[in-house]
Amino acid sequence: MTHGTPASFTMQGFGTLVQHNLLAQKERLIRAASLEITTLILQLNLEAEVTNEIGQSYADCVGGLSPTWECRSCGTHDRRQFRRDGHYRRCLTVREGTITLRMPLVQCRCRGYVAIPWQTVDPWARYWYDVDLDDVHRYLAGMSYRLVGDAASTQAQTNISHVQAWRTMQEVGAHEVESATTLGPCPYSVILDEAYISVAGEKKVFLLAVADDARVLAVRGPTERTLENWQALLEGLTEQGISPLQGLAGVTYDGDTAIRGAVQLVWPRVVLQQCVWHILERVADAVSAVHGPDAPEVERIVDQAARIFLRNRERPNAEERARLRLTQFLVEHGEAAWAQMVSRAFVEGTEYLRTPRLQRTNGLAERTIKEFRRRTKTMDGFKSEAGGRHFAVIWRVWKNVRSAMNKDYARWVRHRNPNLKDRHPILS
């Protein structure tokens, strides 16, 4: 019994015998129709490829040299030397099962056969594109490689190894790395953070850059949290259209000196906003080290520090009020470690009051990291750096696609389900 079958429901008496028979009949008819349609589409497309290259028949031969078709024997590219020579059978596994295609044969006048770079099916591939695409979707949704292979085998009613899913992930990840394009419009601000993960038994980090509209701009890793790596990530974003020249105004980060140094080197005109939540966490740790983690002074001092940094930017004189709170805090706590900590972080912690629309915390990045960890938790890390790098590239694309779909769905729901009190004034 595989995880994708309703056998457990059958054993527990879920549904009637008639319903199970109808369900089996429905699935059998849908599978047969889908296999027939898929075979017809692929067969017609294969014939169209040959027709576009050498013509419908030998009398209708297309002249000129072919840039990709080549005779295996004499090496000629002359289309007038090529002609059809029947078909050979090739079995191909698609999502619904296994089909048999009649692959066209093209022969040269020298009796050698022509090497055809097919666009419809990959050479020597046992599985078609839809199987690989389903493997990637299932893996990113949280399945392991073995569960992916189990689900694909159940759907196709044939044996598909879990190695196929692993190989597909690596190929797609390598392709995405090579074909990286622009990241869309430049955001107003960027949040920088890192996520820790185990790679080949060692503790590594993935460096993340998240836009203020929740787009994941970059996931670099597995690597080390150094100035050089952060600088390389920012330079890569600059090459893809994310820079102050394109409208970038600020960066929110957790206070890491490596991030600060990299931003000052690559984006010197960008303002830095230190995450307020991290500032308060460091204050809590400093107070706990002196008074103990359960002491009432921890909550009281953290609350005083929060009144300094957490201000309503829309109220007048918000920055002056924050400075007044800072002065009172320093007078009360003197030379304490947390007082010096608050004093050093005040300028960067209140930058959002001087720069509109700047994120005062890295909450967007933290939520992204939580999703990343939730997906990689069941994997127990990565076995190699290449595997982790390829997964990060694909996961970034998948995350952005899901976020865009969720936003579109939310707009659709708001459009289709307006407030009932607006539609029916009698209810108000």
C-alpha positions as CSV (number, residue, x, y, z in Angstrom):
1,M,0.0,0.0,0.0
2,T,1.4,3.4,-1.0
3,H,0.7,6.7,0.7
4,G,-1.3,8.0,-2.3
5,T,-4.0,5.3,-2.3
6,P,-7.3,5.3,-0.5
7,A,-6.8,1.7,0.7
8,S,-6.8,2.8,4.4
9,F,-10.2,4.4,3.9
10,T,-11.5,1.2,2.3
11,M,-10.3,-0.9,5.2
12,Q,-12.0,1.4,7.7
13,G,-15.3,1.1,5.8
14,F,-15.3,4.7,4.4
15,G,-17.7,4.9,1.6
16,T,-19.9,2.2,0.0
17,L,-18.9,-0.5,-2.4
18,V,-20.8,1.2,-5.2
19,Q,-18.9,4.4,-4.6
20,H,-15.6,2.7,-4.7
21,N,-16.4,0.9,-8.0
22,L,-17.6,4.2,-9.5
23,L,-14.4,5.9,-8.4
24,A,-12.2,3.2,-9.9
25,Q,-14.2,3.4,-13.2
26,K,-13.9,7.2,-13.2
27,E,-10.1,7.1,-12.7
28,R,-9.7,4.4,-15.3
29,L,-11.6,6.3,-17.9
30,I,-9.8,9.6,-17.1
31,R,-6.4,7.9,-17.3
32,A,-7.2,6.2,-20.7
33,A,-8.4,9.5,-22.1
34,S,-5.5,11.4,-20.8
35,L,-3.0,8.9,-22.2
36,E,-4.7,9.1,-25.6
37,I,-4.6,12.9,-25.7
38,T,-1.0,13.1,-24.5
39,T,0.1,10.5,-27.1
40,L,-1.7,12.4,-29.9
41,I,-0.3,15.8,-28.9
42,L,3.3,14.5,-28.7
43,Q,3.0,12.6,-31.9
44,L,1.7,15.5,-33.8
45,N,4.4,17.8,-32.5
46,L,7.2,15.3,-33.4
47,E,5.9,15.2,-37.0
48,A,5.6,19.0,-37.1
49,E,9.3,19.3,-36.1
50,V,10.4,17.1,-39.0
51,T,8.1,19.0,-41.4
52,N,9.4,22.4,-40.4
53,E,13.0,21.2,-40.9
54,I,12.9,19.2,-44.1
55,G,9.4,19.7,-45.5
56,Q,6.3,17.5,-45.8
57,S,7.8,15.2,-48.4
58,Y,11.0,14.7,-50.4
59,A,9.5,16.6,-53.4
60,D,8.7,19.5,-51.0
61,C,12.2,19.5,-49.5
62,V,13.4,22.7,-47.8
63,G,16.8,23.9,-49.0
64,G,19.7,25.4,-47.1
65,L,21.9,24.2,-44.2
66,S,20.4,23.1,-40.9
67,P,22.1,24.7,-37.9
68,T,21.3,21.7,-35.6
69,W,20.5,18.6,-37.7
70,E,23.6,16.6,-38.8
71,C,24.2,13.3,-40.6
72,R,26.0,10.9,-38.2
73,S,27.9,9.3,-41.1
74,C,29.1,12.1,-43.5
75,G,28.5,15.1,-41.2
76,T,26.5,17.2,-43.7
77,H,23.9,19.8,-42.7
78,D,22.3,20.1,-46.1
79,R,18.6,19.7,-45.8
80,R,18.3,18.5,-49.4
81,Q,20.2,15.4,-48.5
82,F,17.7,14.4,-45.8
83,R,14.6,12.4,-46.3
84,R,12.1,10.5,-44.1
85,D,12.7,6.8,-43.5
86,G,9.9,5.5,-41.4
87,H,9.6,5.4,-37.6
88,Y,10.9,3.5,-34.6
89,R,9.0,2.9,-31.3
90,R,9.9,4.6,-28.1
91,C,8.2,4.1,-24.7
92,L,7.9,7.2,-22.5
93,T,6.4,7.6,-19.0
94,V,4.1,10.5,-18.5
95,R,2.2,11.6,-15.4
96,E,-0.8,9.3,-16.1
97,G,1.1,6.2,-17.3
98,T,3.4,4.9,-20.1
99,I,2.8,5.7,-23.8
100,T,4.4,4.5,-27.0
101,L,5.5,7.1,-29.5
102,R,6.5,6.5,-33.2
103,M,9.7,8.5,-33.5
104,P,10.4,9.7,-37.1
105,L,13.6,8.5,-38.7
106,V,15.5,10.8,-41.1
107,Q,18.1,9.3,-43.4
108,C,20.9,11.0,-45.5
109,R,21.7,10.1,-49.1
110,C,24.9,8.5,-47.8
111,R,22.7,5.9,-46.0
112,G,23.6,7.4,-42.6
113,Y,20.9,8.5,-40.2
114,V,20.5,12.1,-39.1
115,A,20.9,13.1,-35.4
116,I,17.8,15.1,-34.5
117,P,17.8,17.4,-31.5
118,W,14.2,16.9,-30.5
119,Q,12.4,19.7,-28.7
120,T,9.3,17.7,-27.8
121,V,11.1,15.0,-25.8
122,D,14.6,14.9,-24.3
123,P,17.1,12.4,-25.7
124,W,17.5,9.2,-23.8
125,A,14.9,10.4,-21.2
126,R,12.6,7.7,-19.8
127,Y,10.2,10.3,-18.3
128,W,8.5,13.3,-19.9
129,Y,8.5,16.9,-18.6
130,D,5.3,16.6,-16.6
131,V,6.7,13.9,-14.4
132,D,9.8,16.0,-13.6
133,L,7.6,19.0,-12.9
134,D,5.4,17.1,-10.5
135,D,8.5,15.8,-8.7
136,V,9.7,19.3,-8.1
137,H,6.3,20.5,-6.9
138,R,5.9,17.6,-4.5
139,Y,9.4,18.0,-3.1
140,L,9.0,21.7,-2.5
141,A,5.7,21.1,-0.8
142,G,7.4,19.1,1.9
143,M,7.8,15.5,0.7
144,S,11.0,13.6,0.9
145,Y,12.6,12.1,-2.2
146,R,11.2,8.6,-1.4
147,L,7.7,9.9,-0.9
148,V,8.0,11.8,-4.2
149,G,8.9,8.7,-6.0
150,D,6.1,6.8,-4.2
151,A,3.5,9.3,-5.2
152,A,4.7,9.5,-8.8
153,S,4.7,5.7,-9.1
154,T,1.2,5.5,-7.8
155,Q,-0.1,8.1,-10.2
156,A,1.7,6.7,-13.2
157,Q,1.1,3.0,-12.2
158,T,4.7,2.2,-12.8
159,N,8.0,2.1,-10.9
160,I,9.6,5.6,-10.7
161,S,12.7,5.7,-8.5
162,H,13.2,8.4,-5.9
163,V,16.6,9.0,-7.6
164,Q,14.7,10.5,-10.5
165,A,13.3,13.3,-8.2
166,W,16.8,14.0,-6.8
167,R,18.3,14.2,-10.3
168,T,15.5,16.5,-11.4
169,M,16.0,18.8,-8.5
170,Q,19.7,19.1,-9.2
171,E,19.2,19.7,-12.9
172,V,16.6,22.4,-12.4
173,G,18.7,24.1,-9.7
174,A,21.7,24.2,-11.9
175,H,19.6,25.5,-14.8
176,E,18.1,28.3,-12.6
177,V,21.6,29.4,-11.5
178,E,22.8,29.7,-15.1
179,S,19.6,31.4,-16.4
180,A,19.2,34.0,-13.6
181,T,17.4,37.1,-14.8
182,T,16.2,40.4,-13.3
183,L,14.3,40.3,-10.0
184,G,11.5,42.6,-11.0
185,P,11.0,46.2,-9.9
186,C,13.5,47.6,-7.4
187,P,11.9,47.7,-3.9
188,Y,12.0,50.8,-1.6
189,S,13.8,48.8,1.2
190,V,15.5,45.4,1.6
191,I,15.7,43.2,4.7
192,L,18.9,41.2,5.2
193,D,19.2,38.2,7.4
194,E,20.6,34.6,7.6
195,A,19.3,31.1,8.2
196,Y,21.5,28.3,9.7
197,I,21.4,24.8,8.3
198,S,23.5,21.7,8.5
199,V,25.4,20.8,5.3
200,A,27.6,17.6,5.2
201,G,27.6,17.6,9.0
202,E,28.8,21.2,9.3
203,K,27.0,24.3,10.4
204,K,26.5,26.7,7.5
205,V,24.3,29.7,6.7
206,F,22.1,30.9,3.9
207,L,22.2,34.6,3.4
208,L,18.8,36.0,2.5
209,A,17.6,39.3,1.0
210,V,13.9,40.0,1.2
211,A,12.1,43.0,-0.3
212,D,9.6,45.1,1.6
213,D,6.8,43.5,-0.5
214,A,7.8,40.0,0.7
215,R,9.6,39.0,-2.5
216,V,12.7,36.8,-1.9
217,L,15.4,38.6,-3.9
218,A,18.4,36.3,-3.1
219,V,19.3,33.2,-1.2
220,R,23.1,32.7,-1.1
221,G,24.6,29.6,0.4
222,P,25.5,27.4,2.0
223,T,28.4,29.7,3.0
224,E,29.8,31.6,5.9
225,R,28.5,34.8,7.5
226,T,31.4,37.0,6.5
227,L,31.8,40.5,5.0
228,E,33.0,39.1,1.7
229,N,29.9,36.9,1.2
230,W,27.5,39.6,2.1
231,Q,29.3,41.9,-0.3
232,A,29.0,39.3,-3.1
233,L,25.3,39.0,-2.4
234,L,24.8,42.8,-2.6
235,E,26.9,43.0,-5.8
236,G,24.8,40.3,-7.3
237,L,21.6,42.2,-6.5
238,T,23.1,45.4,-8.0
239,E,23.8,43.5,-11.3
240,Q,20.1,42.4,-11.4
241,G,18.7,45.9,-10.9
242,I,18.5,46.3,-7.1
243,S,20.5,49.5,-6.2
244,P,20.1,53.1,-5.0
245,L,20.2,54.2,-8.6
246,Q,17.0,52.3,-9.2
247,G,15.1,53.6,-6.1
248,L,16.5,51.6,-3.2
249,A,16.4,53.8,-0.1
250,G,17.1,51.7,3.0
251,V,18.2,48.3,4.4
252,T,16.9,46.7,7.6
253,Y,19.2,44.3,9.4
254,D,19.8,42.7,12.8
255,G,22.9,44.7,13.7
256,D,25.5,42.3,12.3
257,T,28.8,44.2,11.6
258,A,29.4,42.2,8.4
259,I,26.1,43.3,6.9
260,R,26.8,46.9,7.9
261,G,30.2,46.9,6.4
262,A,29.0,45.3,3.1
263,V,26.1,47.8,2.7
264,Q,28.5,50.7,3.3
265,L,30.9,49.3,0.7
266,V,28.3,48.4,-2.0
267,W,25.4,50.8,-1.3
268,P,27.0,53.8,0.5
269,R,24.0,56.1,0.0
270,V,21.5,53.7,1.5
271,V,20.3,54.3,5.1
272,L,20.6,51.5,7.7
273,Q,17.8,50.6,10.0
274,Q,18.7,48.2,12.8
275,C,15.9,45.8,13.8
276,V,14.2,47.1,16.9
277,W,13.2,43.6,18.0
278,H,16.9,42.5,18.0
279,I,17.9,45.6,20.0
280,L,15.3,44.9,22.7
281,E,16.5,41.2,22.7
282,R,20.1,42.3,23.3
283,V,18.9,44.6,26.1
284,A,17.0,41.7,27.7
285,D,20.1,39.5,27.6
286,A,22.3,42.2,29.1
287,V,19.8,42.8,32.0
288,S,19.3,39.0,32.5
289,A,23.1,38.6,32.8
290,V,23.1,41.0,35.8
291,H,19.7,40.4,37.6
292,G,18.8,37.0,36.3
293,P,16.4,35.9,33.6
294,D,13.3,35.8,35.9
295,A,14.0,39.1,37.7
296,P,11.2,41.8,37.4
297,E,13.9,44.3,36.3
298,V,14.2,42.5,32.9
299,E,10.6,43.3,31.9
300,R,10.7,46.9,33.3
301,I,14.0,47.9,31.6
302,V,13.0,46.3,28.3
303,D,9.7,48.2,28.4
304,Q,11.6,51.4,29.0
305,A,13.8,50.7,26.0
306,A,10.8,49.8,23.9
307,R,9.3,53.2,24.6
308,I,12.4,54.8,23.1
309,F,12.4,52.9,19.8
310,L,8.8,52.1,19.2
311,R,7.3,55.4,18.2
312,N,4.3,56.3,15.9
313,R,6.0,57.9,12.9
314,E,2.8,59.7,12.0
315,R,2.7,61.7,15.2
316,P,4.5,65.1,15.2
317,N,7.8,65.3,17.0
318,A,8.2,61.5,17.1
319,E,12.0,61.7,16.9
320,E,12.2,64.4,19.6
321,R,10.1,62.4,21.9
322,A,12.3,59.4,21.4
323,R,15.4,61.5,22.2
324,L,13.7,62.7,25.4
325,R,13.0,59.1,26.4
326,L,16.6,58.2,25.6
327,T,17.9,61.0,27.9
328,Q,15.7,59.8,30.8
329,F,16.8,56.2,30.2
330,L,20.5,57.1,30.4
331,V,20.0,59.3,33.5
332,E,18.3,56.4,35.3
333,H,20.6,53.6,34.3
334,G,23.9,55.5,34.1
335,E,26.9,53.4,32.9
336,A,25.0,50.0,32.8
337,A,25.8,47.8,29.8
338,W,22.2,48.0,28.5
339,A,22.3,51.8,28.7
340,Q,25.4,52.0,26.5
341,M,23.8,49.4,24.2
342,V,20.7,51.5,23.8
343,S,22.7,54.7,23.3
344,R,24.9,53.1,20.5
345,A,21.8,51.7,18.7
346,F,19.6,54.8,18.9
347,V,20.5,56.4,15.6
348,E,20.1,53.2,13.5
349,G,17.2,52.0,15.6
350,T,15.1,55.2,14.9
351,E,16.1,55.7,11.2
352,Y,12.5,54.7,10.2
353,L,11.3,57.9,11.8
354,R,13.3,59.9,9.3
355,T,12.8,57.6,6.3
356,P,9.2,57.0,5.5
357,R,8.1,53.4,4.5
358,L,11.3,51.9,6.0
359,Q,10.8,48.6,7.8
360,R,11.7,49.0,11.5
361,T,12.0,45.2,12.1
362,N,13.1,42.3,9.9
363,G,9.9,40.5,10.5
364,L,9.4,39.7,6.8
365,A,12.8,38.0,6.7
366,E,12.1,36.1,9.9
367,R,8.9,34.7,8.4
368,T,10.7,33.7,5.3
369,I,13.4,32.0,7.3
370,K,10.7,30.2,9.3
371,E,9.3,28.8,6.1
372,F,12.7,27.8,4.9
373,R,13.5,26.0,8.1
374,R,10.1,24.3,8.1
375,R,10.8,22.8,4.7
376,T,14.4,21.8,5.5
377,K,13.7,20.4,8.9
378,T,12.5,17.0,7.6
379,M,15.5,16.8,5.4
380,D,18.0,16.9,8.3
381,G,20.2,19.2,6.3
382,F,21.9,18.7,3.0
383,K,24.5,16.1,2.0
384,S,26.5,18.5,-0.2
385,E,26.9,22.2,-0.8
386,A,25.8,21.8,-4.4
387,G,22.5,20.2,-3.3
388,G,21.8,23.0,-0.8
389,R,22.6,25.6,-3.4
390,H,20.4,24.1,-6.0
391,F,17.5,23.7,-3.5
392,A,17.9,27.3,-2.4
393,V,17.6,28.6,-5.9
394,I,14.5,26.6,-6.7
395,W,12.9,27.4,-3.4
396,R,13.3,31.1,-3.9
397,V,11.4,30.9,-7.2
398,W,8.7,28.7,-5.7
399,K,8.3,31.0,-2.7
400,N,7.8,34.1,-4.9
401,V,5.3,32.3,-7.1
402,R,3.3,31.1,-4.1
403,S,3.3,34.6,-2.6
404,A,2.1,36.2,-5.9
405,M,-0.7,33.5,-6.1
406,N,-1.8,34.2,-2.5
407,K,-1.9,38.0,-3.2
408,D,-4.0,37.4,-6.3
409,Y,-6.3,35.1,-4.4
410,A,-6.7,37.6,-1.6
411,R,-7.6,40.4,-4.1
412,W,-10.1,38.0,-5.7
413,V,-11.7,37.1,-2.4
414,R,-12.1,40.8,-1.4
415,H,-13.7,41.4,-4.8
416,R,-16.1,38.5,-4.7
417,N,-17.0,38.7,-1.0
418,P,-17.5,42.4,-0.1
419,N,-18.7,43.3,3.4
420,L,-22.2,42.1,4.0
421,K,-23.2,45.4,5.7
422,D,-22.3,47.3,2.6
423,R,-24.4,45.0,0.4
424,H,-27.3,44.9,2.8
425,P,-27.8,48.2,4.6
426,I,-30.6,46.7,6.7
427,L,-28.1,44.6,8.6
428,S,-26.3,47.7,9.8
